[in-house]
Amino acid sequence: MSGIWKPRFGQLKGIRSRSRFFRKSLGLTLLIASIPGLIIGFSTYWLATHNLQEKLEKQHLNLIEQRATNIDEQLNYLEMTMSHWAFDTKFDDKLRSLDYAYGFEQVQELFRTLLMLEGTHPFLQNVELFLNNERPVRFQKDRYTYITAPQELEVYNSLLKHSNSAMWTNLYPYGSPGTLTLVNKIPGGSLSPFGIIVATINKAKLVEALKILTPYNEGETLLMDAEGNWEVSTSSQPQPEFAEALRQAYKERAEAPAGGSFLFQHGKSNYSVSYGQFNRLGFKWVYVSAAPLTSIIAPVVTISKWILYISSVCLMVALLLSWLVSKRIYSPVERLARLLTRNDSSVPANSDEFEMLEEEWKQLESERVALQSRLKEQLPALRDGFFLQLVQGYLFALDESELRQRMRHYGWTNGEEQYGALLVHLTGFSGLKGRFSLGDENLVTFAAANIMQELAGKHYAQAEVVNFHNFSIGLLIAQPADEPDKWLRDDVDQFCAELIQTINHIIRMKVTVAISKQVSHAKQIPHIFEEVKLAMAYRELHDENQVIWTEELAKAEPAGGYPFALDKEIVSSLRSGLEEEAGRLIGQFMDELSANSSTEFHIQQGMLQLLGSIRYAALQSSMNPVQLFGSTNIYEELAGIKERGEILGWFRHRIVRAMVKEMISRQDYHLKHIVEKVVLYLQEHYMMGLSLESCADQYGTSPYTLSRAFKQITGVNFIDYLTNIRIDNAKALLLEPDLKINEVAERVGYQHSYFNRIFKKYTGITPSQYRELNSLQSGE
């Protein structure tokens, strides 16, 4: 064992021996800094005994008013929420004629709505619906019952006849004694309402909210109406004598303003009493909060005296404290030195810890360079994967700016540019007569791709070769937008001639090249590649070199031609999950077929070709056509339909709806999975400089898509969720007295000044006030 630990202890000893200068300098600084402590102690004691007590009492009263305002806002939000639902279309006049036996879906929708209403506010315990139809009925979240008892009907009818459309009451027949309920007539704004929504308040939650008006273990808060018909108390144990005395003390000041404070003595204790009113839908609620006066001001004098005592002896123990504090402050440097130390033989014996850290830093830098070199080696594979996804249309969710940003990551200097696409297909493999064997298709394609990459680098500043394998190779090229409109044709003719000649000479295979038109947006790149793929169908079958221009194919299209542009738009809308847009485009597609040739044969052939394009797009998106469209032959189904309207309806309901439904289900699952990863990432890295854009980029989606999915799945937006995590962790750190507030701010990822503002915005108090309140409570 000694052989194991001896090198370790020697290493630590070496680290400590290099820290003398640091420790002496820091100790001297702390010794000088402790001298003003005595002056500060006397000053603090004088301020505390003369001014702080009065200010603390005022601060307590202001705190009670702020918290009462917070409770009032919560009640106001609850009233607004229930009023909003009273105007919802789910509670309109259709409920008068609702058949509960046959209207099963409507009844289930009511159950779901009532269940959703219960979750809209933490104060809500139960939400019910009463309908005064031929047979009065009461709906709950899981069942409905008919009301037959005359006493219950009388209570409901009295609520319906009340002059207010919304009101508070404690007379609801199904509530426990003293339970408050919020009643809203439906339909909202109707002169003849036929039902009411009854929201029962969770008394325990209301009591918990009222407890913040008494931020001490002693005291009590009362909430009651102006007439004294009901009362809610926060006391865990009944204190009728204290509550009655407090109520009488308040009534003696009934002529006073709506809010205020006074001193109240009960027994041997003095209390600071704050009172005010909540105006709730034409009713006045009164709150009376009594806090022990000793709990508010007694700690002030005690703390002031302790400050004086501690300051008096601070100078005598300054040397000892300086050594202890310097040791604590130096510990991060020591841990860093221990972590980075590998071989002391490379560091001179008389060097200090910073020289040692410098040597280790150089070593880490060399490793970083090596890792960066490895990353550069892997970059071509990542680049090939990105451009393959781009040209195949799998990045349709990204907008123009996001696509250009991704392309810049892979070396494309995107500006105002025009893009063009070439598709090269090799033919004549069977005639090579032994040069290659069966199974060498990918090898031949790879060789042709390398030739194409070398030639493209000579002709174009920006070009990307995409290997589709099986004798097909794509080429994406870009030129500045200020080039002439015919730049693609002028430049590509020479390139194609050289490419064909080189492949003919080296690989001995014939070449067919399909060339697209030029476009100015990166979002259009998948479309021009789709164009050149379709253009390959127009090549001649004889084994010769060919060059096909898609623009010339469009001009040479005879009457009755196939609308390729609409075909691509329909497939794109299906991939984007746009059902209505796809249906509209299919109708437009049929209109163009009819305009070119109105014969049944031509229209059916065109629609069969469109069906083939859609089925091929489904296969490209990894969808199983049998699961998607069923095991029947969809081509035979379509061929058997003769009417134009039936064909359009069949496409919309049989094809479009099934494919869009599958696309949406895949997208929802994918987004939910991403949001779950982001939530876990926020909980683990909340202290870092996180943003919606950085998280979206890390998980391969757009900020807009992530923001919308995050709000939909978690119920809050991204920044509020992150802020709540940081505030919760900050609260826990504030309970540690050794941490300064600026240290707490840095640990949760905020600047000090911004941390104060955001903490007060979310909690209602500043970090120092939060720490002070918790220290007072723990002190008691």
Rosetta blueprint (number, residue, H / E / L):
1 M L
2 S H
3 G H
4 I H
5 W H
6 K H
7 P H
8 R H
9 F H
10 G H
11 Q H
12 L H
13 K H
14 G H
15 I H
16 R H
17 S H
18 R L
19 S L
20 R H
21 F H
22 F H
23 R H
24 K H
25 S H
26 L H
27 G H
28 L H
29 T H
30 L H
31 L H
32 I H
33 A H
34 S L
35 I L
36 P L
37 G H
38 L H
39 I H
40 I H
41 G H
42 F H
43 S H
44 T H
45 Y H
46 W H
47 L H
48 A H
49 T H
50 H H
51 N H
52 L H
53 Q H
54 E H
55 K H
56 L H
57 E H
58 K H
59 Q H
60 H H
61 L H
62 N H
63 L H
64 I H
65 E H
66 Q H
67 R H
68 A H
69 T H
70 N H
71 I H
72 D H
73 E H
74 Q H
75 L H
76 N H
77 Y H
78 L H
79 E H
80 M H
81 T H
82 M H
83 S H
84 H H
85 W H
86 A H
87 F L
88 D L
89 T H
90 K H
91 F H
92 D L
93 D H
94 K H
95 L H
96 R H
97 S H
98 L L
99 D L
100 Y L
101 A L
102 Y L
103 G L
104 F H
105 E H
106 Q H
107 V H
108 Q H
109 E H
110 L H
111 F H
112 R H
113 T H
114 L H
115 L H
116 M H
117 L H
118 E H
119 G L
120 T L
121 H L
122 P L
123 F L
124 L E
125 Q E
126 N E
127 V E
128 E E
129 L E
130 F E
131 L E
132 N L
133 N L
134 E L
135 R L
136 P L
137 V E
138 R E
139 F E
140 Q L
141 K L
142 D L
143 R L
144 Y E
145 T E
146 Y E
147 I L
148 T L
149 A L
150 P H
151 Q H
152 E H
153 L H
154 E H
155 V H
156 Y H
157 N H
158 S H
159 L H
160 L H
161 K H
162 H L
163 S L
164 N L
165 S L
166 A E
167 M E
168 W E
169 T E
170 N L
171 L L
172 Y L
173 P L
174 Y L
175 G L
176 S L
177 P L
178 G L
179 T L
180 L L
181 T E
182 L E
183 V E
184 N E
185 K E
186 I E
187 P L
188 G L
189 G L
190 S L
191 L L
192 S L
193 P L
194 F L
195 G E
196 I E
197 I E
198 V E
199 A E
200 T E
201 I E
202 N L
203 K H
204 A H
205 K H
206 L H
207 V H
208 E H
209 A H
210 L H
211 K H
212 I L
213 L L
214 T L
215 P L
216 Y L
217 N L
218 E L
219 G L
220 E E
221 T E
222 L E
223 L E
224 M E
225 D E
226 A L
227 E L
228 G L
229 N L
230 W L
231 E E
232 V E
233 S E
234 T L
235 S L
236 S L
237 Q L
238 P L
239 Q L
240 P H
241 E H
242 F H
243 A H
244 E H
245 A H
246 L H
247 R H
248 Q H
249 A H
250 Y H
251 K H
252 E L
253 R L
254 A L
255 E L
256 A L
257 P L
258 A L
259 G L
260 G E
261 S E
262 F E
263 L E
264 F E
265 Q E
266 H E
267 G L
268 K L
269 S E
270 N E
271 Y E
272 S E
273 V E
274 S E
275 Y E
276 G E
277 Q E
278 F E
279 N E
280 R E
281 L L
282 G L
283 F E
284 K E
285 W E
286 V E
287 Y E
288 V E
289 S E
290 A E
291 A E
292 P E
293 L H
294 T H
295 S H
296 I H
297 I H
298 A H
299 P H
300 V H
301 V H
302 T H
303 I H
304 S H
305 K H
306 W H
307 I H
308 L H
309 Y H
310 I H
311 S H
312 S H
313 V H
314 C H
315 L L
316 M L
317 V L
318 A H
319 L H
320 L H
321 L H
322 S H
323 W H
324 L H
325 V H
326 S H
327 K H
328 R H
329 I H
330 Y H
331 S H
332 P H
333 V H
334 E H
335 R H
336 L H
337 A H
338 R H
339 L H
340 L H
341 T L
342 R L
343 N L
344 D H
345 S H
346 S H
347 V L
348 P L
349 A L
350 N L
351 S L
352 D L
353 E H
354 F H
355 E H
356 M H
357 L H
358 E H
359 E H
360 E H
361 W H
362 K H
363 Q H
364 L H
365 E H
366 S H
367 E H
368 R H
369 V H
370 A H
371 L H
372 Q H
373 S H
374 R H
375 L H
376 K H
377 E H
378 Q H
379 L H
380 P H
381 A H
382 L H
383 R H
384 D H
385 G H
386 F H
387 F H
388 L H
389 Q H
390 L H
391 V H
392 Q L
393 G L
394 Y L
395 L L
396 F L
397 A L
398 L L
399 D L
400 E H
401 S H
402 E H
403 L H
404 R H
405 Q H
406 R H
407 M H
408 R H
409 H H
410 Y L
411 G L
412 W L
413 T L
414 N L
415 G L
416 E L
417 E E
418 Q E
419 Y E
420 G E
421 A E
422 L E
423 L E
424 V E
425 H E
426 L E
427 T E
428 G L
429 F H
430 S H
431 G H
432 L H
433 K L
434 G L
435 R L
436 F L
437 S L
438 L L
439 G L
440 D L
441 E H
442 N H
443 L H
444 V H
445 T H
446 F H
447 A H
448 A H
449 A H
450 N H
451 I H
452 M H
453 Q H
454 E H
455 L H
456 A H
457 G H
458 K H
459 H H
460 Y L
461 A L
462 Q E
463 A E
464 E E
465 V E
466 V E
467 N E
468 F E
469 H E
470 N L
471 F L
472 S E
473 I E
474 G E
475 L E
476 L E
477 I E
478 A E
479 Q E
480 P E
481 A L
482 D L
483 E L
484 P L
485 D L
486 K L
487 W H
488 L H
489 R H
490 D H
491 D H
492 V H
493 D H
494 Q H
495 F H
496 C H
497 A H
498 E H
499 L H
500 I H
501 Q H
502 T H
503 I H
504 N H
505 H H
506 I H
507 I L
508 R L
509 M L
510 K E
511 V E
512 T E
513 V E
514 A E
515 I E
516 S L
517 K L
518 Q L
519 V E
520 S L
521 H L
522 A H
523 K H
524 Q H
525 I H
526 P H
527 H H
528 I H
529 F H
530 E H
531 E H
532 V H
533 K H
534 L H
535 A H
536 M H
537 A H
538 Y H
539 R L
540 E L
541 L L
542 H L
543 D L
544 E L
545 N L
546 Q E
547 V E
548 I E
549 W E
550 T H
551 E H
552 E H
553 L H
554 A H
555 K H
556 A L
557 E L
558 P L
559 A L
560 G L
561 G L
562 Y L
563 P L
564 F H
565 A H
566 L H
567 D H
568 K H
569 E H
570 I H
571 V H
572 S H
573 S H
574 L H
575 R H
576 S L
577 G L
578 L L
579 E H
580 E H
581 E H
582 A H
583 G H
584 R H
585 L H
586 I H
587 G H
588 Q H
589 F H
590 M H
591 D H
592 E H
593 L H
594 S H
595 A H
596 N H
597 S L
598 S L
599 T L
600 E H
601 F H
602 H H
603 I H
604 Q H
605 Q H
606 G H
607 M H
608 L H
609 Q H
610 L H
611 L H
612 G H
613 S H
614 I H
615 R H
616 Y H
617 A H
618 A H
619 L H
620 Q H
621 S L
622 S L
623 M L
624 N L
625 P H
626 V H
627 Q H
628 L H
629 F H
630 G L
631 S L
632 T L
633 N L
634 I H
635 Y H
636 E H
637 E H
638 L H
639 A H
640 G L
641 I L
642 K L
643 E L
644 R H
645 G H
646 E H
647 I H
648 L H
649 G H
650 W H
651 F H
652 R H
653 H H
654 R H
655 I H
656 V H
657 R H
658 A H
659 M H
660 V H
661 K H
662 E H
663 M H
664 I H
665 S H
666 R H
667 Q H
668 D H
669 Y H
670 H H
671 L H
672 K H
673 H H
674 I H
675 V H
676 E H
677 K H
678 V H
679 V H
680 L H
681 Y H
682 L H
683 Q H
684 E H
685 H H
686 Y L
687 M L
688 M L
689 G L
690 L L
691 S L
692 L H
693 E H
694 S H
695 C H
696 A H
697 D H
698 Q H
699 Y L
700 G L
701 T L
702 S L
703 P H
704 Y H
705 T H
706 L H
707 S H
708 R H
709 A H
710 F H
711 K H
712 Q H
713 I H
714 T H
715 G L
716 V L
717 N L
718 F H
719 I H
720 D H
721 Y H
722 L H
723 T H
724 N H
725 I H
726 R H
727 I H
728 D H
729 N H
730 A H
731 K H
732 A H
733 L H
734 L H
735 L L
736 E L
737 P L
738 D L
739 L L
740 K L
741 I H
742 N H
743 E H
744 V H
745 A H
746 E H
747 R H
748 V L
749 G L
750 Y L
751 Q L
752 H H
753 S H
754 Y H
755 F H
756 N H
757 R H
758 I H
759 F H
760 K H
761 K H
762 Y H
763 T H
764 G L
765 I L
766 T L
767 P H
768 S H
769 Q H
770 Y H
771 R H
772 E H
773 L H
774 N H
775 S H
776 L H
777 Q H
778 S H
779 G H
780 E L
